[in-house]
Amino acid sequence: MGLSAEQIKNSLDAVAAREPAMAKALDAAGYPEPRIRERGYVTLLRAIVGQQVSVAAAASVWRKLEDELGPDIATADLLARDFDTLRACGLSRQKQSYARSLCELVEAGAIDFEALPPDDEEAIALLTQIKGIGRWTAEIYLLFAEGRPDIWPAGDLAVQAGVHKILGLEARPSEKETRALAEDWRPHRGAAAIFTWHCYNNPAL
């Protein structure tokens, strides 16, 4: 469960109290809507399916997987299918490798989505053991599915562009600079990230 509207508002108000530029942007753009995903392996499987394809293409593949495996898409059922069956659903060889890595780790009990490490960096390290899951995807999962309040995906180009816009910087900051600029926003950086996406293409700013 992601951050609620109330949590986002309270966190952004706390950041705005420290950062005048954030307060100004918040007055202009308003509070963002929550971004919530379901907790569990299915959300990461969806992320794998959606990599490097359009939203429509990903939705088509997902429908075929549901038709083949049922709406729950159980890990054991996916692992039991052969290459050609999953290929017919639209999963490339590479994505099948990623999906199997995810399902195998869940089946082995190596990843329990109901009990990920409470430390954010430890949770990211665990999730990135899955083939095809990088730091950004792990961070997005922890923010949208678990509602962790201080996740800051500084490598996200839209977050960098949002920070550029909100703070009125001369150029879009690098990942390292984006991380440093938000240090004073702890422990509210998750809401700040959601706000940067809200501001990225917002004509009010």
C-alpha positions as CSV (number, residue, x, y, z in Angstrom):
1,M,0.0,0.0,0.0
2,G,1.5,3.3,-1.1
3,L,1.5,6.6,0.8
4,S,-2.0,7.9,1.5
5,A,-3.1,11.4,0.5
6,E,-2.9,12.5,4.1
7,Q,0.7,11.1,4.5
8,I,1.7,12.9,1.2
9,K,0.2,16.2,2.4
10,N,1.8,16.0,5.9
11,S,5.2,15.1,4.4
12,L,5.1,17.8,1.8
13,D,4.1,20.4,4.4
14,A,7.1,19.4,6.5
15,V,9.4,19.8,3.5
16,A,7.8,23.1,2.5
17,A,8.4,24.4,6.0
18,R,12.2,23.9,5.4
19,E,12.4,24.6,1.7
20,P,10.8,27.9,0.4
21,A,11.0,26.8,-3.2
22,M,9.0,23.7,-2.4
23,A,6.4,25.8,-0.6
24,K,6.1,28.1,-3.7
25,A,5.8,25.1,-6.0
26,L,3.2,23.5,-3.8
27,D,1.1,26.6,-3.8
28,A,1.2,26.7,-7.6
29,A,0.8,23.0,-8.4
30,G,-1.2,21.7,-5.4
31,Y,-0.8,18.3,-3.8
32,P,-0.3,15.2,-6.0
33,E,-2.6,12.2,-6.0
34,P,-1.3,9.0,-4.3
35,R,0.4,6.4,-6.4
36,I,-0.5,3.0,-5.1
37,R,0.3,-0.5,-6.3
38,E,-0.5,-3.9,-4.8
39,R,2.0,-5.4,-2.5
40,G,3.5,-8.7,-3.7
41,Y,5.3,-10.4,-6.5
42,V,2.6,-9.7,-9.1
43,T,3.5,-6.0,-9.1
44,L,7.2,-6.8,-9.9
45,L,6.1,-9.3,-12.6
46,R,4.0,-6.5,-14.1
47,A,7.2,-4.3,-14.1
48,I,9.1,-7.0,-15.9
49,V,6.4,-7.4,-18.5
50,G,6.3,-3.6,-19.0
51,Q,10.0,-3.1,-19.6
52,Q,10.8,-1.4,-22.9
53,V,7.3,-1.8,-24.4
54,S,4.3,0.5,-24.7
55,V,1.5,0.5,-22.1
56,A,-0.8,-1.1,-24.7
57,A,1.7,-3.9,-25.5
58,A,2.3,-4.6,-21.8
59,A,-1.5,-4.8,-21.2
60,S,-1.9,-7.3,-24.1
61,V,0.8,-9.6,-22.7
62,W,-0.7,-9.4,-19.3
63,R,-4.1,-10.4,-20.6
64,K,-2.6,-13.4,-22.3
65,L,-0.8,-14.4,-19.2
66,E,-4.0,-14.2,-17.2
67,D,-5.8,-16.3,-19.8
68,E,-3.1,-18.9,-19.6
69,L,-2.3,-18.9,-15.9
70,G,-5.5,-17.5,-14.3
71,P,-6.0,-14.0,-12.7
72,D,-3.6,-14.8,-9.7
73,I,-0.7,-15.8,-12.0
74,A,0.7,-18.1,-9.3
75,T,4.5,-18.5,-9.3
76,A,4.3,-22.3,-9.5
77,D,2.0,-22.1,-12.5
78,L,4.3,-19.8,-14.4
79,L,7.3,-22.0,-13.6
80,A,5.5,-25.0,-14.9
81,R,4.9,-23.5,-18.3
82,D,7.5,-24.2,-21.1
83,F,9.3,-21.6,-23.2
84,D,6.9,-21.8,-26.2
85,T,3.8,-21.3,-24.1
86,L,5.1,-18.2,-22.4
87,R,6.5,-17.0,-25.8
88,A,3.0,-17.3,-27.2
89,C,1.8,-15.0,-24.3
90,G,4.4,-12.4,-25.5
91,L,7.3,-13.0,-23.2
92,S,10.7,-12.8,-24.9
93,R,13.5,-15.1,-23.9
94,Q,15.0,-12.4,-21.7
95,K,11.7,-11.5,-19.9
96,Q,11.1,-15.2,-19.3
97,S,14.5,-15.4,-17.6
98,Y,13.6,-12.4,-15.4
99,A,10.1,-13.8,-14.6
100,R,11.5,-17.2,-13.7
101,S,14.2,-15.6,-11.5
102,L,11.4,-13.8,-9.6
103,C,9.2,-16.8,-9.3
104,E,12.1,-19.1,-8.2
105,L,13.2,-16.7,-5.5
106,V,9.6,-16.5,-4.2
107,E,9.1,-20.3,-4.4
108,A,12.4,-20.9,-2.5
109,G,11.3,-18.4,0.2
110,A,14.3,-16.2,-0.5
111,I,12.0,-13.2,-0.9
112,D,8.9,-12.8,1.2
113,F,6.9,-9.7,0.1
114,E,5.1,-9.6,3.4
115,A,8.3,-9.3,5.3
116,L,10.9,-7.4,3.4
117,P,13.8,-6.0,5.5
118,P,12.7,-2.8,7.2
119,D,15.9,-1.0,6.2
120,D,15.4,0.5,2.8
121,E,18.8,-0.2,1.4
122,E,18.6,-3.8,2.6
123,A,15.2,-4.2,0.9
124,I,16.6,-2.7,-2.3
125,A,19.6,-5.1,-2.2
126,L,17.2,-8.1,-1.8
127,L,14.9,-7.0,-4.6
128,T,17.8,-6.4,-7.0
129,Q,18.8,-10.0,-6.7
130,I,16.0,-10.7,-9.1
131,K,17.2,-10.7,-12.7
132,G,15.9,-7.7,-14.6
133,I,15.1,-5.7,-11.4
134,G,17.4,-2.7,-11.0
135,R,17.6,-0.1,-8.3
136,W,14.9,2.1,-9.8
137,T,12.3,-0.6,-10.1
138,A,13.0,-1.7,-6.5
139,E,12.7,1.9,-5.3
140,I,9.4,2.3,-7.1
141,Y,8.1,-0.9,-5.6
142,L,9.0,0.2,-2.1
143,L,7.4,3.6,-2.6
144,F,4.2,2.6,-4.4
145,A,3.5,-0.9,-3.0
146,E,4.8,-0.5,0.6
147,G,4.5,3.3,1.1
148,R,8.0,3.7,2.5
149,P,8.2,7.4,3.4
150,D,11.8,8.1,2.6
151,I,12.4,6.4,-0.7
152,W,14.2,8.8,-3.1
153,P,14.8,7.5,-6.7
154,A,17.4,10.1,-7.5
155,G,18.4,8.2,-10.8
156,D,14.9,8.9,-12.2
157,L,15.2,11.5,-15.0
158,A,11.7,12.9,-14.3
159,V,12.6,13.3,-10.6
160,Q,15.8,15.1,-11.6
161,A,13.7,17.3,-14.0
162,G,11.2,18.0,-11.3
163,V,13.9,19.0,-8.9
164,H,15.4,21.3,-11.6
165,K,12.0,22.9,-12.0
166,I,11.0,23.2,-8.4
167,L,14.3,24.6,-7.2
168,G,14.8,26.8,-10.3
169,L,18.2,25.4,-11.1
170,E,20.2,26.3,-14.2
171,A,20.5,22.7,-15.4
172,R,19.0,19.3,-14.6
173,P,21.0,17.9,-11.7
174,S,22.8,14.6,-11.9
175,E,21.8,11.6,-9.9
176,K,24.5,12.4,-7.3
177,E,23.4,16.1,-7.1
178,T,19.7,15.1,-6.9
179,R,20.5,12.8,-4.0
180,A,22.5,15.6,-2.2
181,L,19.8,18.3,-2.8
182,A,17.2,16.2,-1.0
183,E,19.2,15.4,2.1
184,D,17.5,18.0,4.1
185,W,14.1,16.6,3.1
186,R,14.6,13.3,5.1
187,P,12.5,11.5,6.2
188,H,9.9,12.8,3.7
189,R,11.6,12.1,0.4
190,G,9.0,9.6,-0.8
191,A,6.3,12.3,-0.9
192,A,8.9,14.7,-2.4
193,A,9.5,12.2,-5.2
194,I,5.8,11.9,-5.9
195,F,5.6,15.7,-6.0
196,T,8.5,16.0,-8.5
197,W,6.6,13.7,-10.9
198,H,3.5,15.9,-10.3
199,C,5.5,19.0,-11.2
200,Y,7.5,17.6,-14.2
201,N,5.0,18.5,-16.9
202,N,2.8,20.7,-14.8
203,P,1.9,24.0,-16.7
204,A,1.3,25.7,-13.4
205,L,5.0,25.9,-12.8
